[in-house]
Amino acid sequence: MIGRISGRLDWRGPDHVLIDVRGVGYIVHVSERTLAAMPGVGEAVSLYTDLLVREDLLQLFGFPTMLEKEWHKLLMTVQGVGAKASMAILGTLGAEGVGRAITLGDARAVQAAPGVGPKLAQRVILELKAKAPGVMAAGAGLSTKAAAEDAVIEDTAPAPRKAGKPDEGAARRASASADALSALVNLGYGQGDAAQAVATVSGDLADADAATLIRAALKVLAPK
């Protein structure tokens, strides 16, 4: 499985690019949104990839982030959504937009993608709504991890504390709440409202993961 490609952009087509990786050229299919954000020919480029295997065809699809790749794989599980429809949806909405539309049940937003009719858009909403918080939580976790890797670590660390289950549990709960809050803000909710909703549900769901907190917080934030 080819999970990521890094090399030099050799050519741009209407819906795919050619990436040279040490003398080997890979054709990678991308969405309009991804294509528009890519650098010029001859410059370095890197894409996460998903390999589609058919009886008479192998196709690579490229994504700027791991989150978008995960949404592509999830969209492909919906009956009637092939690679072309998935790329159209992601090209129209982006990863965050797809998560927002599915979580809020906005079938019209999904239908805005070229080639996606009302019935297929509704099917995407119905089949993926329960799974959306999990993908959003994973996406928030990836962002948190990336930010942590880029942070400067000071040498003046606090005195070590005894490792124990209470501290580990507190760290896990804090991480889940932070991921849930990030996902809700990405959905368009205000920082204050989202934080209050997460705090409200965290009291009753002390050991819940981020996906569970997101579902519960969405119910609190839903219009009465």
Biotite code that builds the C-alpha atoms (Angstrom):
import biotite.structure as struc

atoms = struc.array([
    struc.Atom([0.000, 0.000, 0.000], chain_id="A", res_id=1, res_name="MET", atom_name="CA", element="C"),
    struc.Atom([1.331, 3.423, -0.958], chain_id="A", res_id=2, res_name="ILE", atom_name="CA", element="C"),
    struc.Atom([0.311, 5.748, 1.859], chain_id="A", res_id=3, res_name="GLY", atom_name="CA", element="C"),
    struc.Atom([2.260, 8.874, 0.986], chain_id="A", res_id=4, res_name="ARG", atom_name="CA", element="C"),
    struc.Atom([4.218, 10.281, -1.945], chain_id="A", res_id=5, res_name="ILE", atom_name="CA", element="C"),
    struc.Atom([6.875, 12.993, -1.773], chain_id="A", res_id=6, res_name="SER", atom_name="CA", element="C"),
    struc.Atom([8.751, 14.202, -4.810], chain_id="A", res_id=7, res_name="GLY", atom_name="CA", element="C"),
    struc.Atom([8.835, 16.803, -7.573], chain_id="A", res_id=8, res_name="ARG", atom_name="CA", element="C"),
    struc.Atom([5.711, 17.937, -9.395], chain_id="A", res_id=9, res_name="LEU", atom_name="CA", element="C"),
    struc.Atom([6.370, 17.166, -13.060], chain_id="A", res_id=10, res_name="ASP", atom_name="CA", element="C"),
    struc.Atom([2.984, 17.803, -14.659], chain_id="A", res_id=11, res_name="TRP", atom_name="CA", element="C"),
    struc.Atom([-0.522, 19.040, -13.863], chain_id="A", res_id=12, res_name="ARG", atom_name="CA", element="C"),
    struc.Atom([-3.637, 17.703, -15.568], chain_id="A", res_id=13, res_name="GLY", atom_name="CA", element="C"),
    struc.Atom([-7.308, 18.630, -15.139], chain_id="A", res_id=14, res_name="PRO", atom_name="CA", element="C"),
    struc.Atom([-7.857, 16.115, -12.329], chain_id="A", res_id=15, res_name="ASP", atom_name="CA", element="C"),
    struc.Atom([-4.477, 14.475, -11.743], chain_id="A", res_id=16, res_name="HIS", atom_name="CA", element="C"),
    struc.Atom([-0.783, 15.237, -11.408], chain_id="A", res_id=17, res_name="VAL", atom_name="CA", element="C"),
    struc.Atom([2.469, 13.467, -12.199], chain_id="A", res_id=18, res_name="LEU", atom_name="CA", element="C"),
    struc.Atom([4.926, 13.326, -9.299], chain_id="A", res_id=19, res_name="ILE", atom_name="CA", element="C"),
    struc.Atom([8.518, 12.273, -9.886], chain_id="A", res_id=20, res_name="ASP", atom_name="CA", element="C"),
    struc.Atom([9.922, 10.244, -6.999], chain_id="A", res_id=21, res_name="VAL", atom_name="CA", element="C"),
    struc.Atom([13.607, 9.542, -7.653], chain_id="A", res_id=22, res_name="ARG", atom_name="CA", element="C"),
    struc.Atom([13.085, 8.928, -11.330], chain_id="A", res_id=23, res_name="GLY", atom_name="CA", element="C"),
    struc.Atom([9.758, 7.097, -11.052], chain_id="A", res_id=24, res_name="VAL", atom_name="CA", element="C"),
    struc.Atom([6.654, 9.024, -12.095], chain_id="A", res_id=25, res_name="GLY", atom_name="CA", element="C"),
    struc.Atom([3.400, 8.447, -10.202], chain_id="A", res_id=26, res_name="TYR", atom_name="CA", element="C"),
    struc.Atom([0.049, 9.614, -11.574], chain_id="A", res_id=27, res_name="ILE", atom_name="CA", element="C"),
    struc.Atom([-2.055, 10.787, -8.630], chain_id="A", res_id=28, res_name="VAL", atom_name="CA", element="C"),
    struc.Atom([-5.704, 11.814, -8.979], chain_id="A", res_id=29, res_name="HIS", atom_name="CA", element="C"),
    struc.Atom([-6.647, 14.865, -6.910], chain_id="A", res_id=30, res_name="VAL", atom_name="CA", element="C"),
    struc.Atom([-9.681, 17.076, -6.304], chain_id="A", res_id=31, res_name="SER", atom_name="CA", element="C"),
    struc.Atom([-10.025, 20.559, -7.793], chain_id="A", res_id=32, res_name="GLU", atom_name="CA", element="C"),
    struc.Atom([-9.412, 22.065, -4.366], chain_id="A", res_id=33, res_name="ARG", atom_name="CA", element="C"),
    struc.Atom([-6.199, 20.097, -3.871], chain_id="A", res_id=34, res_name="THR", atom_name="CA", element="C"),
    struc.Atom([-4.996, 20.835, -7.400], chain_id="A", res_id=35, res_name="LEU", atom_name="CA", element="C"),
    struc.Atom([-5.538, 24.577, -6.940], chain_id="A", res_id=36, res_name="ALA", atom_name="CA", element="C"),
    struc.Atom([-3.447, 24.578, -3.747], chain_id="A", res_id=37, res_name="ALA", atom_name="CA", element="C"),
    struc.Atom([-0.496, 22.668, -5.195], chain_id="A", res_id=38, res_name="MET", atom_name="CA", element="C"),
    struc.Atom([2.807, 24.372, -6.050], chain_id="A", res_id=39, res_name="PRO", atom_name="CA", element="C"),
    struc.Atom([4.128, 25.011, -9.526], chain_id="A", res_id=40, res_name="GLY", atom_name="CA", element="C"),
    struc.Atom([5.707, 22.440, -11.834], chain_id="A", res_id=41, res_name="VAL", atom_name="CA", element="C"),
    struc.Atom([9.228, 21.598, -10.731], chain_id="A", res_id=42, res_name="GLY", atom_name="CA", element="C"),
    struc.Atom([8.592, 22.286, -7.057], chain_id="A", res_id=43, res_name="GLU", atom_name="CA", element="C"),
    struc.Atom([8.536, 19.811, -4.178], chain_id="A", res_id=44, res_name="ALA", atom_name="CA", element="C"),
    struc.Atom([5.188, 18.287, -3.294], chain_id="A", res_id=45, res_name="VAL", atom_name="CA", element="C"),
    struc.Atom([3.873, 15.725, -0.823], chain_id="A", res_id=46, res_name="SER", atom_name="CA", element="C"),
    struc.Atom([0.470, 14.008, -0.721], chain_id="A", res_id=47, res_name="LEU", atom_name="CA", element="C"),
    struc.Atom([-1.147, 11.328, 1.400], chain_id="A", res_id=48, res_name="TYR", atom_name="CA", element="C"),
    struc.Atom([-2.458, 8.665, -0.942], chain_id="A", res_id=49, res_name="THR", atom_name="CA", element="C"),
    struc.Atom([-5.084, 5.955, -1.169], chain_id="A", res_id=50, res_name="ASP", atom_name="CA", element="C"),
    struc.Atom([-4.705, 3.137, -3.692], chain_id="A", res_id=51, res_name="LEU", atom_name="CA", element="C"),
    struc.Atom([-7.835, 1.959, -5.505], chain_id="A", res_id=52, res_name="LEU", atom_name="CA", element="C"),
    struc.Atom([-7.443, -1.587, -6.803], chain_id="A", res_id=53, res_name="VAL", atom_name="CA", element="C"),
    struc.Atom([-9.708, -2.940, -9.524], chain_id="A", res_id=54, res_name="ARG", atom_name="CA", element="C"),
    struc.Atom([-9.453, -5.990, -11.700], chain_id="A", res_id=55, res_name="GLU", atom_name="CA", element="C"),
    struc.Atom([-7.964, -4.069, -14.626], chain_id="A", res_id=56, res_name="ASP", atom_name="CA", element="C"),
    struc.Atom([-6.895, -0.797, -12.996], chain_id="A", res_id=57, res_name="LEU", atom_name="CA", element="C"),
    struc.Atom([-4.762, 0.674, -10.226], chain_id="A", res_id=58, res_name="LEU", atom_name="CA", element="C"),
    struc.Atom([-5.397, 4.326, -9.311], chain_id="A", res_id=59, res_name="GLN", atom_name="CA", element="C"),
    struc.Atom([-3.755, 6.544, -6.726], chain_id="A", res_id=60, res_name="LEU", atom_name="CA", element="C"),
    struc.Atom([-5.783, 9.332, -5.120], chain_id="A", res_id=61, res_name="PHE", atom_name="CA", element="C"),
    struc.Atom([-3.971, 12.127, -3.316], chain_id="A", res_id=62, res_name="GLY", atom_name="CA", element="C"),
    struc.Atom([-4.902, 14.301, -0.333], chain_id="A", res_id=63, res_name="PHE", atom_name="CA", element="C"),
    struc.Atom([-3.171, 17.221, 1.379], chain_id="A", res_id=64, res_name="PRO", atom_name="CA", element="C"),
    struc.Atom([-3.944, 15.915, 4.887], chain_id="A", res_id=65, res_name="THR", atom_name="CA", element="C"),
    struc.Atom([-4.469, 12.568, 6.563], chain_id="A", res_id=66, res_name="MET", atom_name="CA", element="C"),
    struc.Atom([-7.881, 13.795, 7.741], chain_id="A", res_id=67, res_name="LEU", atom_name="CA", element="C"),
    struc.Atom([-9.053, 14.313, 4.163], chain_id="A", res_id=68, res_name="GLU", atom_name="CA", element="C"),
    struc.Atom([-7.798, 10.852, 3.252], chain_id="A", res_id=69, res_name="LYS", atom_name="CA", element="C"),
    struc.Atom([-9.819, 9.361, 6.126], chain_id="A", res_id=70, res_name="GLU", atom_name="CA", element="C"),
    struc.Atom([-12.946, 11.171, 4.915], chain_id="A", res_id=71, res_name="TRP", atom_name="CA", element="C"),
    struc.Atom([-12.368, 9.800, 1.417], chain_id="A", res_id=72, res_name="HIS", atom_name="CA", element="C"),
    struc.Atom([-12.168, 6.248, 2.732], chain_id="A", res_id=73, res_name="LYS", atom_name="CA", element="C"),
    struc.Atom([-15.324, 6.754, 4.797], chain_id="A", res_id=74, res_name="LEU", atom_name="CA", element="C"),
    struc.Atom([-17.272, 8.327, 1.930], chain_id="A", res_id=75, res_name="LEU", atom_name="CA", element="C"),
    struc.Atom([-16.372, 5.353, -0.246], chain_id="A", res_id=76, res_name="MET", atom_name="CA", element="C"),
    struc.Atom([-18.226, 3.040, 2.165], chain_id="A", res_id=77, res_name="THR", atom_name="CA", element="C"),
    struc.Atom([-21.542, 4.659, 1.229], chain_id="A", res_id=78, res_name="VAL", atom_name="CA", element="C"),
    struc.Atom([-23.457, 2.756, -1.425], chain_id="A", res_id=79, res_name="GLN", atom_name="CA", element="C"),
    struc.Atom([-23.334, 4.655, -4.699], chain_id="A", res_id=80, res_name="GLY", atom_name="CA", element="C"),
    struc.Atom([-20.330, 6.799, -3.740], chain_id="A", res_id=81, res_name="VAL", atom_name="CA", element="C"),
    struc.Atom([-17.338, 5.886, -5.856], chain_id="A", res_id=82, res_name="GLY", atom_name="CA", element="C"),
    struc.Atom([-13.955, 7.526, -5.997], chain_id="A", res_id=83, res_name="ALA", atom_name="CA", element="C"),
    struc.Atom([-15.177, 10.163, -8.454], chain_id="A", res_id=84, res_name="LYS", atom_name="CA", element="C"),
    struc.Atom([-18.106, 11.228, -6.247], chain_id="A", res_id=85, res_name="ALA", atom_name="CA", element="C"),
    struc.Atom([-15.953, 11.216, -3.116], chain_id="A", res_id=86, res_name="SER", atom_name="CA", element="C"),
    struc.Atom([-13.348, 13.454, -4.741], chain_id="A", res_id=87, res_name="MET", atom_name="CA", element="C"),
    struc.Atom([-16.095, 15.768, -5.985], chain_id="A", res_id=88, res_name="ALA", atom_name="CA", element="C"),
    struc.Atom([-17.534, 16.103, -2.472], chain_id="A", res_id=89, res_name="ILE", atom_name="CA", element="C"),
    struc.Atom([-14.133, 16.748, -0.935], chain_id="A", res_id=90, res_name="LEU", atom_name="CA", element="C"),
    struc.Atom([-13.218, 19.129, -3.732], chain_id="A", res_id=91, res_name="GLY", atom_name="CA", element="C"),
    struc.Atom([-16.362, 21.152, -3.090], chain_id="A", res_id=92, res_name="THR", atom_name="CA", element="C"),
    struc.Atom([-16.429, 21.150, 0.714], chain_id="A", res_id=93, res_name="LEU", atom_name="CA", element="C"),
    struc.Atom([-12.962, 20.207, 1.940], chain_id="A", res_id=94, res_name="GLY", atom_name="CA", element="C"),
    struc.Atom([-12.396, 17.883, 4.900], chain_id="A", res_id=95, res_name="ALA", atom_name="CA", element="C"),
    struc.Atom([-13.776, 20.282, 7.516], chain_id="A", res_id=96, res_name="GLU", atom_name="CA", element="C"),
    struc.Atom([-16.759, 21.148, 5.326], chain_id="A", res_id=97, res_name="GLY", atom_name="CA", element="C"),
    struc.Atom([-17.646, 17.491, 4.846], chain_id="A", res_id=98, res_name="VAL", atom_name="CA", element="C"),
    struc.Atom([-17.531, 16.905, 8.598], chain_id="A", res_id=99, res_name="GLY", atom_name="CA", element="C"),
    struc.Atom([-19.681, 19.963, 9.222], chain_id="A", res_id=100, res_name="ARG", atom_name="CA", element="C"),
    struc.Atom([-22.276, 19.032, 6.591], chain_id="A", res_id=101, res_name="ALA", atom_name="CA", element="C"),
    struc.Atom([-22.616, 15.435, 7.761], chain_id="A", res_id=102, res_name="ILE", atom_name="CA", element="C"),
    struc.Atom([-22.704, 16.271, 11.470], chain_id="A", res_id=103, res_name="THR", atom_name="CA", element="C"),
    struc.Atom([-25.324, 18.984, 10.984], chain_id="A", res_id=104, res_name="LEU", atom_name="CA", element="C"),
    struc.Atom([-27.345, 16.917, 8.488], chain_id="A", res_id=105, res_name="GLY", atom_name="CA", element="C"),
    struc.Atom([-26.851, 19.447, 5.690], chain_id="A", res_id=106, res_name="ASP", atom_name="CA", element="C"),
    struc.Atom([-27.632, 17.340, 2.616], chain_id="A", res_id=107, res_name="ALA", atom_name="CA", element="C"),
    struc.Atom([-27.793, 20.436, 0.394], chain_id="A", res_id=108, res_name="ARG", atom_name="CA", element="C"),
    struc.Atom([-24.133, 21.157, 1.043], chain_id="A", res_id=109, res_name="ALA", atom_name="CA", element="C"),
    struc.Atom([-23.191, 17.626, -0.028], chain_id="A", res_id=110, res_name="VAL", atom_name="CA", element="C"),
    struc.Atom([-25.477, 17.920, -3.052], chain_id="A", res_id=111, res_name="GLN", atom_name="CA", element="C"),
    struc.Atom([-23.509, 20.979, -4.199], chain_id="A", res_id=112, res_name="ALA", atom_name="CA", element="C"),
    struc.Atom([-20.743, 18.629, -5.353], chain_id="A", res_id=113, res_name="ALA", atom_name="CA", element="C"),
    struc.Atom([-20.817, 17.952, -9.135], chain_id="A", res_id=114, res_name="PRO", atom_name="CA", element="C"),
    struc.Atom([-22.588, 14.694, -9.987], chain_id="A", res_id=115, res_name="GLY", atom_name="CA", element="C"),
    struc.Atom([-24.131, 14.215, -6.535], chain_id="A", res_id=116, res_name="VAL", atom_name="CA", element="C"),
    struc.Atom([-27.922, 14.144, -6.568], chain_id="A", res_id=117, res_name="GLY", atom_name="CA", element="C"),
    struc.Atom([-30.335, 14.679, -3.665], chain_id="A", res_id=118, res_name="PRO", atom_name="CA", element="C"),
    struc.Atom([-30.866, 10.973, -2.956], chain_id="A", res_id=119, res_name="LYS", atom_name="CA", element="C"),
    struc.Atom([-27.150, 10.235, -2.821], chain_id="A", res_id=120, res_name="LEU", atom_name="CA", element="C"),
    struc.Atom([-26.500, 13.305, -0.674], chain_id="A", res_id=121, res_name="ALA", atom_name="CA", element="C"),
    struc.Atom([-29.176, 12.197, 1.791], chain_id="A", res_id=122, res_name="GLN", atom_name="CA", element="C"),
    struc.Atom([-27.715, 8.693, 1.872], chain_id="A", res_id=123, res_name="ARG", atom_name="CA", element="C"),
    struc.Atom([-24.300, 10.120, 2.730], chain_id="A", res_id=124, res_name="VAL", atom_name="CA", element="C"),
    struc.Atom([-25.822, 12.032, 5.646], chain_id="A", res_id=125, res_name="ILE", atom_name="CA", element="C"),
    struc.Atom([-27.823, 9.087, 6.959], chain_id="A", res_id=126, res_name="LEU", atom_name="CA", element="C"),
    struc.Atom([-25.054, 6.498, 6.704], chain_id="A", res_id=127, res_name="GLU", atom_name="CA", element="C"),
    struc.Atom([-22.192, 8.616, 8.024], chain_id="A", res_id=128, res_name="LEU", atom_name="CA", element="C"),
    struc.Atom([-23.764, 10.881, 10.643], chain_id="A", res_id=129, res_name="LYS", atom_name="CA", element="C"),
    struc.Atom([-23.059, 8.445, 13.470], chain_id="A", res_id=130, res_name="ALA", atom_name="CA", element="C"),
    struc.Atom([-19.451, 7.967, 12.286], chain_id="A", res_id=131, res_name="LYS", atom_name="CA", element="C"),
    struc.Atom([-18.621, 11.653, 11.732], chain_id="A", res_id=132, res_name="ALA", atom_name="CA", element="C"),
    struc.Atom([-17.702, 12.507, 15.363], chain_id="A", res_id=133, res_name="PRO", atom_name="CA", element="C"),
    struc.Atom([-15.111, 9.719, 15.386], chain_id="A", res_id=134, res_name="GLY", atom_name="CA", element="C"),
    struc.Atom([-13.386, 11.046, 12.260], chain_id="A", res_id=135, res_name="VAL", atom_name="CA", element="C"),
    struc.Atom([-13.569, 14.620, 13.557], chain_id="A", res_id=136, res_name="MET", atom_name="CA", element="C"),
    struc.Atom([-12.053, 13.554, 16.877], chain_id="A", res_id=137, res_name="ALA", atom_name="CA", element="C"),
    struc.Atom([-9.256, 11.740, 15.055], chain_id="A", res_id=138, res_name="ALA", atom_name="CA", element="C"),
    struc.Atom([-8.635, 14.841, 12.973], chain_id="A", res_id=139, res_name="GLY", atom_name="CA", element="C"),
    struc.Atom([-8.423, 17.040, 16.053], chain_id="A", res_id=140, res_name="ALA", atom_name="CA", element="C"),
    struc.Atom([-5.998, 14.553, 17.595], chain_id="A", res_id=141, res_name="GLY", atom_name="CA", element="C"),
    struc.Atom([-3.776, 14.673, 14.527], chain_id="A", res_id=142, res_name="LEU", atom_name="CA", element="C"),
    struc.Atom([-3.723, 18.488, 14.668], chain_id="A", res_id=143, res_name="SER", atom_name="CA", element="C"),
    struc.Atom([-2.884, 18.419, 18.373], chain_id="A", res_id=144, res_name="THR", atom_name="CA", element="C"),
    struc.Atom([-0.052, 15.941, 17.764], chain_id="A", res_id=145, res_name="LYS", atom_name="CA", element="C"),
    struc.Atom([1.380, 18.013, 14.908], chain_id="A", res_id=146, res_name="ALA", atom_name="CA", element="C"),
    struc.Atom([1.301, 21.145, 17.052], chain_id="A", res_id=147, res_name="ALA", atom_name="CA", element="C"),
    struc.Atom([3.033, 19.314, 19.877], chain_id="A", res_id=148, res_name="ALA", atom_name="CA", element="C"),
    struc.Atom([5.802, 18.075, 17.561], chain_id="A", res_id=149, res_name="GLU", atom_name="CA", element="C"),
    struc.Atom([6.454, 21.628, 16.325], chain_id="A", res_id=150, res_name="ASP", atom_name="CA", element="C"),
    struc.Atom([6.537, 23.131, 19.816], chain_id="A", res_id=151, res_name="ALA", atom_name="CA", element="C"),
    struc.Atom([9.822, 24.119, 21.468], chain_id="A", res_id=152, res_name="VAL", atom_name="CA", element="C"),
    struc.Atom([10.496, 22.031, 24.560], chain_id="A", res_id=153, res_name="ILE", atom_name="CA", element="C"),
    struc.Atom([12.177, 23.934, 27.350], chain_id="A", res_id=154, res_name="GLU", atom_name="CA", element="C"),
    struc.Atom([14.952, 22.343, 29.354], chain_id="A", res_id=155, res_name="ASP", atom_name="CA", element="C"),
    struc.Atom([13.527, 23.703, 32.604], chain_id="A", res_id=156, res_name="THR", atom_name="CA", element="C"),
    struc.Atom([11.011, 20.920, 33.122], chain_id="A", res_id=157, res_name="ALA", atom_name="CA", element="C"),
    struc.Atom([9.040, 20.734, 36.363], chain_id="A", res_id=158, res_name="PRO", atom_name="CA", element="C"),
    struc.Atom([10.044, 18.244, 38.988], chain_id="A", res_id=159, res_name="ALA", atom_name="CA", element="C"),
    struc.Atom([8.978, 14.716, 38.028], chain_id="A", res_id=160, res_name="PRO", atom_name="CA", element="C"),
    struc.Atom([5.812, 13.414, 39.601], chain_id="A", res_id=161, res_name="ARG", atom_name="CA", element="C"),
    struc.Atom([4.942, 9.892, 40.440], chain_id="A", res_id=162, res_name="LYS", atom_name="CA", element="C"),
    struc.Atom([3.273, 8.178, 37.552], chain_id="A", res_id=163, res_name="ALA", atom_name="CA", element="C"),
    struc.Atom([-0.072, 6.755, 38.459], chain_id="A", res_id=164, res_name="GLY", atom_name="CA", element="C"),
    struc.Atom([-3.466, 5.947, 37.123], chain_id="A", res_id=165, res_name="LYS", atom_name="CA", element="C"),
    struc.Atom([-5.133, 9.131, 38.458], chain_id="A", res_id=166, res_name="PRO", atom_name="CA", element="C"),
    struc.Atom([-2.670, 11.357, 36.541], chain_id="A", res_id=167, res_name="ASP", atom_name="CA", element="C"),
    struc.Atom([-2.946, 9.250, 33.393], chain_id="A", res_id=168, res_name="GLU", atom_name="CA", element="C"),
    struc.Atom([-6.726, 9.377, 33.606], chain_id="A", res_id=169, res_name="GLY", atom_name="CA", element="C"),
    struc.Atom([-6.727, 13.132, 34.016], chain_id="A", res_id=170, res_name="ALA", atom_name="CA", element="C"),
    struc.Atom([-4.437, 13.574, 31.010], chain_id="A", res_id=171, res_name="ALA", atom_name="CA", element="C"),
    struc.Atom([-6.637, 11.295, 28.907], chain_id="A", res_id=172, res_name="ARG", atom_name="CA", element="C"),
    struc.Atom([-9.789, 13.195, 29.887], chain_id="A", res_id=173, res_name="ARG", atom_name="CA", element="C"),
    struc.Atom([-8.139, 16.540, 29.166], chain_id="A", res_id=174, res_name="ALA", atom_name="CA", element="C"),
    struc.Atom([-7.002, 15.317, 25.743], chain_id="A", res_id=175, res_name="SER", atom_name="CA", element="C"),
    struc.Atom([-10.496, 14.053, 24.873], chain_id="A", res_id=176, res_name="ALA", atom_name="CA", element="C"),
    struc.Atom([-12.072, 17.364, 25.931], chain_id="A", res_id=177, res_name="SER", atom_name="CA", element="C"),
    struc.Atom([-9.532, 19.363, 23.931], chain_id="A", res_id=178, res_name="ALA", atom_name="CA", element="C"),
    struc.Atom([-10.143, 17.257, 20.816], chain_id="A", res_id=179, res_name="ASP", atom_name="CA", element="C"),
    struc.Atom([-13.907, 17.585, 21.213], chain_id="A", res_id=180, res_name="ALA", atom_name="CA", element="C"),
    struc.Atom([-13.644, 21.350, 21.636], chain_id="A", res_id=181, res_name="LEU", atom_name="CA", element="C"),
    struc.Atom([-11.442, 21.669, 18.545], chain_id="A", res_id=182, res_name="SER", atom_name="CA", element="C"),
    struc.Atom([-13.898, 19.640, 16.466], chain_id="A", res_id=183, res_name="ALA", atom_name="CA", element="C"),
    struc.Atom([-16.873, 21.752, 17.589], chain_id="A", res_id=184, res_name="LEU", atom_name="CA", element="C"),
    struc.Atom([-15.063, 24.997, 16.800], chain_id="A", res_id=185, res_name="VAL", atom_name="CA", element="C"),
    struc.Atom([-14.257, 23.611, 13.342], chain_id="A", res_id=186, res_name="ASN", atom_name="CA", element="C"),
    struc.Atom([-17.987, 23.023, 12.905], chain_id="A", res_id=187, res_name="LEU", atom_name="CA", element="C"),
    struc.Atom([-18.556, 26.729, 13.342], chain_id="A", res_id=188, res_name="GLY", atom_name="CA", element="C"),
    struc.Atom([-19.634, 26.941, 16.980], chain_id="A", res_id=189, res_name="TYR", atom_name="CA", element="C"),
    struc.Atom([-18.248, 29.799, 19.060], chain_id="A", res_id=190, res_name="GLY", atom_name="CA", element="C"),
    struc.Atom([-15.345, 29.028, 21.380], chain_id="A", res_id=191, res_name="GLN", atom_name="CA", element="C"),
    struc.Atom([-17.348, 29.935, 24.479], chain_id="A", res_id=192, res_name="GLY", atom_name="CA", element="C"),
    struc.Atom([-20.469, 27.966, 23.556], chain_id="A", res_id=193, res_name="ASP", atom_name="CA", element="C"),
    struc.Atom([-18.428, 24.941, 22.523], chain_id="A", res_id=194, res_name="ALA", atom_name="CA", element="C"),
    struc.Atom([-16.337, 25.004, 25.691], chain_id="A", res_id=195, res_name="ALA", atom_name="CA", element="C"),
    struc.Atom([-19.444, 25.283, 27.873], chain_id="A", res_id=196, res_name="GLN", atom_name="CA", element="C"),
    struc.Atom([-21.105, 22.356, 26.085], chain_id="A", res_id=197, res_name="ALA", atom_name="CA", element="C"),
    struc.Atom([-18.023, 20.166, 26.466], chain_id="A", res_id=198, res_name="VAL", atom_name="CA", element="C"),
    struc.Atom([-17.730, 21.106, 30.141], chain_id="A", res_id=199, res_name="ALA", atom_name="CA", element="C"),
    struc.Atom([-21.421, 20.286, 30.669], chain_id="A", res_id=200, res_name="THR", atom_name="CA", element="C"),
    struc.Atom([-21.253, 16.806, 29.190], chain_id="A", res_id=201, res_name="VAL", atom_name="CA", element="C"),
    struc.Atom([-17.819, 15.984, 30.614], chain_id="A", res_id=202, res_name="SER", atom_name="CA", element="C"),
    struc.Atom([-19.248, 15.905, 34.118], chain_id="A", res_id=203, res_name="GLY", atom_name="CA", element="C"),
    struc.Atom([-21.545, 12.991, 33.303], chain_id="A", res_id=204, res_name="ASP", atom_name="CA", element="C"),
    struc.Atom([-19.118, 11.309, 30.883], chain_id="A", res_id=205, res_name="LEU", atom_name="CA", element="C"),
    struc.Atom([-15.895, 11.374, 32.852], chain_id="A", res_id=206, res_name="ALA", atom_name="CA", element="C"),
    struc.Atom([-14.134, 8.578, 30.954], chain_id="A", res_id=207, res_name="ASP", atom_name="CA", element="C"),
    struc.Atom([-15.651, 9.210, 27.526], chain_id="A", res_id=208, res_name="ALA", atom_name="CA", element="C"),
    struc.Atom([-13.529, 9.511, 24.418], chain_id="A", res_id=209, res_name="ASP", atom_name="CA", element="C"),
    struc.Atom([-13.594, 12.566, 22.147], chain_id="A", res_id=210, res_name="ALA", atom_name="CA", element="C"),
    struc.Atom([-16.155, 11.104, 19.740], chain_id="A", res_id=211, res_name="ALA", atom_name="CA", element="C"),
    struc.Atom([-18.614, 10.449, 22.564], chain_id="A", res_id=212, res_name="THR", atom_name="CA", element="C"),
    struc.Atom([-18.112, 13.963, 23.941], chain_id="A", res_id=213, res_name="LEU", atom_name="CA", element="C"),
    struc.Atom([-18.738, 15.471, 20.506], chain_id="A", res_id=214, res_name="ILE", atom_name="CA", element="C"),
    struc.Atom([-22.038, 13.596, 20.112], chain_id="A", res_id=215, res_name="ARG", atom_name="CA", element="C"),
    struc.Atom([-23.209, 14.614, 23.557], chain_id="A", res_id=216, res_name="ALA", atom_name="CA", element="C"),
    struc.Atom([-22.133, 18.245, 23.132], chain_id="A", res_id=217, res_name="ALA", atom_name="CA", element="C"),
    struc.Atom([-23.944, 18.494, 19.790], chain_id="A", res_id=218, res_name="LEU", atom_name="CA", element="C"),
    struc.Atom([-27.168, 17.546, 21.564], chain_id="A", res_id=219, res_name="LYS", atom_name="CA", element="C"),
    struc.Atom([-26.597, 20.322, 24.100], chain_id="A", res_id=220, res_name="VAL", atom_name="CA", element="C"),
    struc.Atom([-25.866, 22.826, 21.323], chain_id="A", res_id=221, res_name="LEU", atom_name="CA", element="C"),
    struc.Atom([-28.806, 21.771, 19.154], chain_id="A", res_id=222, res_name="ALA", atom_name="CA", element="C"),
    struc.Atom([-31.562, 24.411, 18.807], chain_id="A", res_id=223, res_name="PRO", atom_name="CA", element="C"),
    struc.Atom([-34.367, 23.820, 21.262], chain_id="A", res_id=224, res_name="LYS", atom_name="CA", element="C"),
])
